[in-house]
C-alpha cells in the first residue's frame, strides 16, 4: 500500500486525526490510496527536520489508516482526515519514486474475553496516573477523561491515553511498537510517572516565581514612577552613562579640533532631546559611526621587498612586467613615506588575475584588503553617501569599507572601474575623482559624516577590462598597467603548478589518482578554451577531476591517465580549432595576423579576379575600417601598376572579390592592409604566395606600412600555426622584445617599411632569374 511519513506526529489505531500534506511524494501516495481502497500506511519520521526522507528516515512500525476526508488548501497543500485501523509493520519498501510503496504486515490486536487481574490493575493505575496528569497539565482539557475511562480493552486504553499526552515522538513510538497490551500498559505507566514528576516540579517552580513576581511588582511600580519623574525633569541615567562613555572615546581618538568640535556638539545635542524622538536615533547612529572609524589606527607592517617579490611569484606565474612595476611602487613607498603614490589601474582581459594581484599586494605589504565592485554602480551616493536629511541615510561604501578594514591604510581595490555608469542619481565616476586624487583625498568628506577623513594613506588599486569606457579625467589620475593575456606556454605552466594540484585537492583526489600530460593540457588550451586568462582552463581541469572521481568511485580505479588521445572521452568533442599552415603555395591567398580579446589568431585572406565591370566585392563580415584598407590597397596597386606589370585597365574589365573565411565572425581594424594588398597583387600577377609567411600592418595610399598593436599575441598565433617568417612594420621593432624567447628563436622576423618589401618576402621567387615571376612578361620587362 502507499505510505506517507509523518513529521512530528504519531497516529494510533481507532484514533481520528487530521493533518496537512505538502510534499510531492506524500500527495502522490494520497492520490494513489484514494484510487485504490482509501487505505494508507502512516509512520513517523525519526527526524522531523528531514525534508526528503528515504526508507531509513522513518520507523518500520506504524498505523494502517483509512482516509475519511480530504480538502485542498491554498498553495498546493492538502488537509486529510484519517482514522487509524490497526498497527502495521513494513516488511519491504517496494519503491520510493514517485511515492513510497511498502509491503506491510498487519498486526492484529489481542482481545481479552476476561481480563486478568494484573491487566486490570495496570489499567486502573494508568487511568489514575492520567487523571493526575490532567490535573497538573493545564494545556490538556479534563473533559476528555470520561470518554477515556469508558474504554474497556487494555490495548486500546493505552493507545487512547498516549494520543492525548504531550510527549516526544520517540516515546509515542515505544507505545506503538509494544504489540502486547500488558507490555504497552507498563510502558505507559512508566512514561506517565515520569511526566507527573516533571509537571510537579514545574508547578513548584511556578508557585515560587509567582510569589517572587508579587514581591518585585511593587518595586517595579515604584521604579516606573521614579523614571517618569526623571523624564519630566529631562534626566535619563542610561543616556548619561552612554554620553560619558562616548566623551571618553572621543578624547582617546585625539581628532582634529574641527572634527572633535563637531562630534562633541552632536553628543551634547543628543543629551538634550527626548530619548524616544526619531531624531535621537539618527544622532546616535551618526555618533557611533564617527567613533567607530579608524582615525589613527594603521597597519604597522613594514614593506619587505623580498617578501613581496616572493609572495607575488608564489601567487602568479608570468606577468613579469606587472610584478616589476608593483615592486618599484613598493620600493618608492618604503623610501619616501610621505610620497603621495599613484593610483594603479590594472587593465587586461577577463581571467588574467587582476583582482588576485591586488590581493597579493595586500598580503605582501601586510595590510588589510578591502574590495568594492563598481560594476553597474549608477548612484553617486554609493561613493559619497547620503545626506542625513534623508530617511535611512547611510555613509558611502568607501567609508563603510574603511570601517570594515579597521585601519586607515588598507589596500583598497575598486573592481571593474570601466563598468561604472551614470543616470539621474548622479555620476559615480565624478565622485571617484575626489577619492582617487592624491591632492584631494587627504580631506575626503562623506555626505553622511560631514567631516573630513584622510584617505591619503590608503593604497588604491583599480581594475578594468578596457580603458575605452573609463572617463578621461578619472583615467588621468591613474597609472595604467596593462596585464597581458597568457601565452600558451604560460597557461601550461599555470595549469601544472597551480590549477591541477588545486583542483585535485578540491575534488578529494590524490596526486597518484590522476595524471594529465603536457600534451593534454595543450589540447585543452587550444581545443576546449578560447580566452586570454585561465578561468575556462580551470573549469575544464575541474571537469576532468569530476569525471576521474566518478570513475574511481564506480569502477574502483586507482590511477587514470588522461592523454591527448583520450581527452574527448572526458570533455566531449573539440569545441574550437586553430589554423595550421598546410598544402602548397597558392595564388591570391595570404596569411594575415589578427588580435582578438582572447589572444592572437591567423587570418587567411583570399582574393580572386572575375570578369565584370570594376566592382570591389568584400565579404566575411568586414568592418568599415577594414573595407577602407582594402580600397586604399587597390588604389595603391593602380598607382604602381606599371612597375608590377599589371594591366592598367584591369579594374575596368574585372571584378575583384576579397573574402576572409569564418564569415560569421565580425572583423575590423587596419592591420590587415598589407596582407590584403599582397593578396590582390598575387592574384593580378598570377604569382603564388609563400604559405609559411605571415604579415601584419596598416598601409597608406603611398604604400607605406604603418605600425599596429597586439604584436605579441599575433606572433604567438603565427608560431602556433607553423609560420616560419613574420613580416612586421619597421616601427613595431620595439614590440619584438615582449615575445617569449623560445618563440623568437623559432621565427624569422622581417621589418618592412612599404608594400614592395613585403612582396619581396611573400611572393614565390623564380629560381632561374632570382626575381618574382611577375617580371617574366614582355610588358613587365618594358616597365622595368
TORMARTI-127838 format. One record per residue (C-alpha): residue in one letter; x, y, z. Coordinates in steps of 0.1 Angstrom, whole numbers, plus 2048, in hexadecimal, padded with zeros to 3 digits. Layout:
N
AXYZ ...
//
This chain:
784
X800800800 X80B8257FD X81E83281B X820856828 X83C860841 X82F87885C X84489486B X841899891 X820885891 X81586289C X7F4851896 X7E58338A8 X7CA81A89F X7A68278A5 X7B484B8A6 X7A486588F X7BC880885 X7C189B86A X7E28A885D X7EF8BB83F X8038AD822 X81A8C280C X8368AB7FF X83289E7DC X83987A7E5 X81F87B801 X80588B7EA X80C8707CF X8088557EA X7E78647F6 X7D98667D2 X7E38417CC X7D28377ED X7B28497E3 X7B28367C1 X7B68157D3 X7A480D7F4 X7AA82D807 X7C381B81D X7E582B824 X80282283B X80D83E852 X82F83D865 X842858878 X86386686C X881862882 X88B88687C X87089F875 X8888B7864 X88F89F847 X87D8AD828 X884890810 X884870825 X89084F818 X88682D825 X8A0830841 X89185084F X87084285C X865827875 X85C805868 X83E802880 X821819878 X7FB819874 X7E580E858 X7CB829854 X7AC83083F X7A885282E X787861839 X789883829 X7A1899815 X7A08BE80E X7B78D27F7 X7C68F1807 X7D69107F6 X7FA90A7EC X7F68E67DF X7F38D8803 X7D88BF80C X7C78BA82E X7BE895835 X7A888684F X7B2862857 X7A784786F X7C082D87D X7B6809877 X7D37F3884 X7F87F1889 X80E7E786C X8327DF865 X8457E7845 X8547C7837 X8617D5817 X8637F7806 X8587EF7E2 X8628107D3 X8688347DE X85F8487BF X8468577B7 X83A84E7DA X8438357F5 X8338137EE X8387FA80A X82F7D6811 X81E7D8833 X8167BC84C X7F67C3860 X7FA7BD885 X7DA7B0895 X7D17BE8B7 X7CE7A48D3 X7AA7A48E1 X7A1799905 X78178790C X789789931 X7A37A193E X7BF792955 X7C37A3977 X7E57B196E X7D77C194E X7BA7D1962 X7D37DF97B X7E87EE960 X7C97FD950 X7BE80D971 X7E281A977 X7E3829954 X7C183A959 X7CC84897B X7ED85596E X7DB864950 X7C2876967 X7DF88497B X7F188E95A X7D18A2950 X7D08B4971 X7F48BF96E X7F48C8949 X7DD8E5941 X7E48E191C X7CF8C1919 X7A98C4920 X79B8AE93D X77B8A992A X78B88C916 X78F876936 X76C867936 X76E85B912 X79184D919 X78583B938 X76982A925 X782816910 X7817F191C X79D7E2906 X7C17E6915 X7D37EA8F4 X7BB8048E8 X7BB816909 X7E181A908 X7DE8278E4 X7C38418EC X7D684E90B X7F78518F8 X7E68648DB X7DD8808F5 X7FF882905 X81789F8FC X8368898F9 X8518848DE X84B8708BF X8658578CB X8518508EB X83184B8D7 X8438348BF X84D81E8DD X82781A8E5 X8208138C0 X83B7F88BE X82E7E68DD X8177CC8CD X80D7BB8ED X7F27D0900 X8027C7922 X8247D3918 X8147F2909 X8037FB92A X8247F693D X83780E925 X81A827927 X81A82794E X84082C94D X83C84A935 X81F85994A X83285696B X85086895B X83988494C X82788896E X84888D97F X8538A8966 X8318BA968 X8328BA98E X8558CA98D X8488E4974 X82B8EC98A X8428F29A8 X857909993 X83991C987 X82D9229AA X84F92F9B5 X851946996 X82E95399C X83695C9C0 X85696D9B4 X84398199A X82B98D9B4 X84999A9C7 X85A9AA9AA X83A9B999B X83A9D39B7 X85E9DB9B1 X8589DE98B X83B9F5991 X84FA0C9A7 X86DA0C98E X855A15971 X848A32985 X86CA3E98B X874A3B966 X855A4F95D X860A6B975 X883A6A966 X876A6D942 X861A8B94C X881A9B95A X893A91939 X8ABA7994B X8B3A5693F X8CEA43952 X8D5A2A936 X8DAA4591C X8F1A58935 X907A38938 X907A34912 X911A5890C X92DA55926 X93AA37914 X939A498F2 X94BA67900 X967A5190D X96AA3F8EA X96BA618D9 X987A6D8F0 X99CA4D8E8 X998A518C3 X9AAA738C3 X998A808A5 X99FAA1894 X98FABF8A6 X975AC488A X969A9F88B X96BA9E8B1 X955ABD8B4 X93BAAF89B X938A8D8AD X937A9D8D0 X91BAB48C4 X907A968B8 X90CA838D9 X900AA18ED X8E2AA58D6 X8D8A818DC X8D9A87902 X8BFAA38FF X8A4A928E9 X88BA788F3 X898A548F0 X879A488DF X87BA628C3 X883A5789F X8A0A7089D X8B0A608BB X8B5A3F8A8 X8C4A5288B X8DDA658A1 X8E6A458B4 X8EEA32893 X903A50887 X918A518A7 X91EA2C8A7 X929A2E883 X942A4A88A X950A398A9 X952A17896 X969A2487A X98FA1C87C X99AA4087E X9BDA3988B X9BFA14888 X9D7A0786D X9E79E6864 XA0A9E6872 XA199CD859 XA399D9848 XA3D9D4823 XA559B781C XA5D9B87F6 XA6C9957F6 XA4E987808 XA3799A7F0 XA4998C7D2 XA479687E1 XA2296D7E7 XA1A9797C4 XA2E95D7B5 XA1C9437CB X9FA9507C1 X9FF95779C XA13948780 XA2095F764 XA14984765 XA3998F769 XA349B375E XA159B7775 XA299A8793 XA479BF78C XA319DE78B XA209D47AC XA429CE7BD XA4F9EF7B1 XA30A007BF XA359EE7E1 XA5A9F77E1 XA52A1C7DC XA38A1A7F8 XA51A0C810 XA6BA27808 XA54A44807 XA39A3F822 XA29A6181B XA26A5B7F5 XA03A5D7E7 XA05A3E7D2 X9F4A3A7B0 X9D3A267AD X9DBA0679B X9C29FB781 X9C69D6776 X9B79D3753 X9B39B2741 X99B998734 X98698374C X99696775F X9BB97275E X9BD978784 X9B799E789 X9A399A7A9 X9B997F7B7 X9D89957B0 X9C89B07C6 X9C39967E2 X9E798B7DF X9F39AF7E3 X9DF9B2803 X9EE992810 XA1199D805 XA0F9BE818 X9FD9AE836 X9DF9C5833 X9B99C0835 X9A89BA813 X9869C880A X9759C67E9 X9589DA7DA X9499CF7B9 X93F9EC7A3 X92D9D7789 X90B9E6782 X90FA0179D X8FAA1F792 X8F3A327B2 X90BA4D7BE X900A467E2 X911A237DF X932A367E0 X92BA557F5 X90DA4980A X8EBA59810 X8E5A7A823 X8D7A75845 X8B7A8883C X8ABA6882A X899A4C83C X8AFA2D83D X8CFA40834 X8F0A2D837 X914A3582E X922A2C80C X932A0B805 X955A1A807 X952A2482B X93FA04833 X95D9F0825 X976A05839 X9629FE859 X9609D9850 X9869D784A X98C9E686D X9AB9FA861 X9B0A1A84E X9CAA0C836 X9BB9ED826 X9C09E2802 X99F9ED7F2 X9959DD7D1 X97C9ED7BA X9729D07A4 X9649D4781 X9699FA77F X9619F975A X93D9EE760 X933A0B776 X914A1D769 X901A3E76D X8DCA4876E X8C4A6077F X8D3A577A2 X8F4A67799 X915A5C78A X929A447A0 X948A4878A X949A6D793 X946A647B8 X963A4D7B4 X979A6A7A9 X97BA777CD X982A547DB X99FA4C7C3 X9AFA6E7C0 X9CDA707D8 X9C9A967DA X9A4A937E5 X9A0A737F8 X9B3A80816 X992A90821 X978A79812 X955A8481F X93AA6A81E X918A7A81B X90BA67839 X928A6D851 X92EA91847 X951A91855 X972A8C841 X983A6A843 X9A7A65837 X9A8A4B81A X9CBA5480F X9DAA37822 X9C3A1E810 X9D3A0A7F3 X9BAA0C7D7 X9BA9F37BB X9A09F179F X99A9D7785 X9899D9762 X9869C4743 X98A9E272C X993A07730 X97BA12715 X95DA1672C X96FA26749 X969A4C74A X988A5F740 X98BA74760 X98AA54774 X9A2A4275E X9BAA60761 X9BDA5A786 X9C7A36782 X9E7A25776 X9DDA0A75D X9EF9E875F X9E59D1743 X9E19AD74E X9E699972E X9D4978727 X9E795972E X9FA947712 X9F592270C XA1691A71E XA0C92F73C X9EA91E73D X9FB8FC73D XA1190675A X9F491576E X9E08F5769 X9FD8DF774 XA078F4792 X9E690279F X9C68F678F X9CB8D078E X9D88CD7B2 X9BC8E57BE X9A08D37AD X9AD8B17B5 X9AC8B97DA X98A8CA7D8 X97A8AB7C8 X9878937E2 X9A18837CB X9C587B7D3 X9E28837BD X9E685E7B2 X9C185B7A8 X9C4872789 X9DF878770 X9DB894756 X9F789673C XA048B772E X9F68AF70B X9D38AA71C X9D68CD72C X9DF8DC70A X9C18CA6FA X9AA8D8714 X9B88FB70F X9B58FA6E9 X9968E56E3 X9808EB702 X98790F70D X98A92F6FB X99494A714 X9B096171F X9AE957743 X9AB934753 X988934761 X97A91C747 X99A907749 X99490476E X9708F9768 X97B8DE74F X9958D1767 X97A8CF782 X9648BD768 X97F8A3763 X98389F789 X95D89878D X95E87E771 X97C86D781 X96C86E7A3 X94D85D796 X961842784 X97583B7A4 X9558377B8 X94282379E X95E80D78F X97580B7AE X991819798 X9B08267AA X9C383978F X9B684976F X9CC858754 X9BD87373E X9CE87771D X9C888C6FD X9BB86B6EE X99F864708 X997888711 X9778876FC X96986B711 X96A88372F X9628A5721 X94F89C702 X9568A76DE X96F8C46D9 X95D8E56DA X9778FB6C9 X9908F86AD X9AF90C6A3 X9BF90F682 X9DD8FB678 X9F0904658 X9EE8E7640 X9ED8E161B X9FE8F15FD XA059165F7 X9E69265E8 X9DF9445D2 X9CA95F5E3 X9CA950606 X9DF961621 X9E295B646 X9DA97965C X9DC97D682 X9C0989697 X9BB9936BB X99C9886CF X99198D6F3 X99B9696F9 X9BE96C6E9 X9CC96B6C6 X9C09586A8 X9CA951684 X9B4960668 X9B3952644 X9AB96C62A X99F95F609 X99C9735E9 X99096A5C6 X98C97D5A6 X96B978592 X95E988572 X9499A657A X9499CC57A X9629D6595 X94F9CF5B5 X9619C85D6 X94E9AD5E9 X9579A860E X94898B622 X94E97B644 X93D99565B X9589AF656 X9559D066A X9579F365B X97C9F7663 X9859D6653 X9719DF634 X983A00631 X9A59EE634 X99B9D8617 X9919F6602 X9B1A0860A X9C49E9600 X9B39E85DE X9BAA0D5D8 X9DFA085E0 X9E19EA5C8 X9D29FF5AD X9EBA1A5B3 XA09A025AF X9F99EA596 XA149F057C XA309E7594 XA1F9C659C XA169BD579 X9F19C057E X9DA9CB563 X9CF9EF568 X9AA9E7560 X9A89C8576 X98E9D958C X9789E156E X9749BE560 X9749AA581 X9649A95A3 X97B9A35C0 X96D98D5DC X97E98D5FE X972974618 X97D96C63B X97194A647 X95D944667 X94395C65A X92E95967A X94996B68E X94A99268A X96C99F681 X9789C3681 X9989D8684 X9B39E566D X9CE9CB675 X9C49B4657 X9CC9CF63E X9EE9C2632 X9E099E632 X9C39A761B X9D99BB605 X9F199E600 X9D59865F9 X9C799D5DE X9E99A15CE X9EE97B5CF X9CD9775BC X9D49925A2 X9F798659B X9EE96159D XA0A95B5B7 XA069425D4 XA0B94E5F7 XA2193C610 XA0C927628 XA2692B644 XA26951644 XA0D966659 XA0B98C65B X9F99A966C X9F99CE667 X9E49EC65C X9EB9FB63A X9E8A1E62C X9E0A29609 XA05A2C603 XA0BA0860D XA1BA1062E XA169F664A XA0CA0566B XA0F9F568D X9F29E269E X9EB9D46C0 X9E99B16CF XA0A9A66C1 XA1198D6DD X9F097B6DA X9F297B6B4 XA1596C6B3 XA0B9516CB X9EE9486B5 XA06946697 XA1D92F6AA XA019186B4 X9F5916690 XA1790B683 XA2292C673 XA4893066D XA4B955663 XA37972671 XA3799465F XA329B1678 XA319D7673 XA539E667A XA469FC696 XA3A9DC6A9 XA5E9D16AE XA5C9DB6D3 XA3F9C26D8 XA549A46CE XA659A56F1 XA4399D701 XA4197C6EE XA4D95E703 XA719546FB XA689306F1 XA5093D6D6 XA699586CA XA8393D6C3 XA6C9296AD XA5F946697 XA7095D67E XA65981682 XA67999664 XA609BE66A XA509CE64C XA4B9F3643 XA359F0624 XA209D6611 XA3C9CF5F8 XA529C1613 XA359AB61E XA3299E5FA XA579955F9 XA5397E616 XA2F971611 XA2D9695EC XA3E94A5DF XA5F9525CD XA699445AB XA8892F5B1 XA9693558D XA9695B58D XA969625B2 XA789785AF XA529755B3 XA3F963597 XA2C983590 XA4B99157E XA4B976563 XA3298654A XA3D99E52F XA279B953E XA399B655F XA5C9B854F XA519D753D XA469E655D XA679DD56D 
//
